[in-house]
Amino acid sequence: MRITQLRNATIVLHIGNRHILVDPMLAPRGALPPLRLLDGKRERNPTVPLPEVAGAVLQQVTHCLITHCQKGHFDHLDTFGKKWLRDTQTPVICTPHDAAYLRQRGLNVQPLGDDHAHGVPLWEGNVQTVHCTHGEGVVGRFMEHGVGYYITQPGEPSLYLLGDTILTPAVAGFVQQHQPDYCVAPAGGARFDVGGDIIMGVDDVLELTRLAQGTVIANHLQAISHCPVTREDLLAAARATGVAQRLWVPQDGETMACDVRDGVAA
């Protein structure tokens, strides 16, 4: 397995001869509206362009996987991503909850089965969904919470894509029980003008890394205007707490090779 970080939560999983695009936000820099209105900046999104390798990586894509997409969450599926998926008719794997929404937009939808508590077949292996908590309190009531995916395939490392979530007891317990070789976690500490964090920030990522025996991959960084955490912030905190050797904080365009045996980068 290899994992390519494109931008924000958009990654590509290279698993054998399959190349799975996750949560495509493909807009040019500044093409989408701001997510904070009272900060004096009103910075448009995304705040950075796609990396130069994006075109070549997208040409490899065979499938797409969506964690959440309704209620205006354009940083996981924007109009440019929808057009790309519609034009290419790439098979889009999603939950039954999102299937009708995506079909209405002309996408080639392949919803997973319904038994998510125990996992459902995916290719030669299995996928299990894990509920996300995309913020709590008043803000949380307006969010589309979505799911994370725990993916196991024969001969490949186990992978938990957390989706957009804070570190809840349910997420922490799932990691402790299953101990994935790799966890891909949202690390930007996103928040709106009011309310608390709606995804993990530095403290949550460090705690996740302490709980996990494998490698944590931090993304959702430095691409969206309501995510204040920087890569430098996170790496400095990881070094200070002694977990940096099990935390990968990729730059946009970087690819990581993943080892099935011990969850250490090849």
Sequence and secondary structure as in RCSB ss.txt:
>XXXX:A:sequence
MRITQLRNATIVLHIGNRHILVDPMLAPRGALPPLRLLDGKRERNPTVPLPEVAGAVLQQVTHCLITHCQKGHFD
HLDTFGKKWLRDTQTPVICTPHDAAYLRQRGLNVQPLGDDHAHGVPLWEGNVQTVHCTHGEGVVGRFMEHGVGYY
ITQPGEPSLYLLGDTILTPAVAGFVQQHQPDYCVAPAGGARFDVGGDIIMGVDDVLELTRLAQGTVIANHLQAIS
HCPVTREDLLAAARATGVAQRLWVPQDGETMACDVRDGVAA
>XXXX:A:secstr
 EEEEEETTEEEEEETTEEEEES     TT B  S SSSS    B SS   TTHHHHHHH  EEE S   TT TT
TS HHHHHHHHHHT EEEE HHHHHHHHTTT EEEE  S TTT EEETTEEEEEEE     HHHHHTS   EEEE
EE TTS  EEE  S    HHHHHHHHHH  SEEEEE S    SSSS SS  HHHHHHHHHH SSEEEEES SSST
T    HHHHHHHHHHHT GGGEE   TT EEEB TTTS B 
